[in-house]
């Protein structure tokens, strides 16, 4: 509910959960405390997915697929508004550790030749989360593993057939 409507009330959340709002307040003193618990659960799930992917030691392609699959599962389980979540300073600091680990992994992937070098700084670390987010929300008929197949294939192979690259210089010359 909070992903769909960040302003959803505790009463509405309780009704959706099939409990009385007093039950919610027994567990969470305020709406902010409920949000903090949700953010905590999401961060823990992200850290678990990152750890399970074995970004430092598994072969790059294997680790990448595991990571993407795990994060798609997290996104589907905890679909919170990341802008609101990251507005919380302790949450943002904790998430930065996961971001650094992913950045180190993507550097390793580039060093090992799995990802193309020469791309603008931060490009892959910007594109990958967007692809995972799109897959989480729009490929809902696919399992997280199947959606991860699509994301990883898109990241590693792009969307083109490879033939446009040869035609691009010719088209540019004709346009001049």
Secondary structure, 3 states (H helix, E strand, C coil): CCCCCCCCCHHHHHHHHCCCHHHHHHHCCCHHHHHHHHHHHHHHHHHHHHHHHCCCCCCHHHHHHHHHHHHHHHHHHCCCCHHHHHCCHHHHHHHHHHHHHHHHHHHHHHHCCCCCCCCCCCHHHHHHHHHHHHHHHHCCCCCHHHHHHHHHHHHHHCCCCCCHHHHHHHHHHHHC
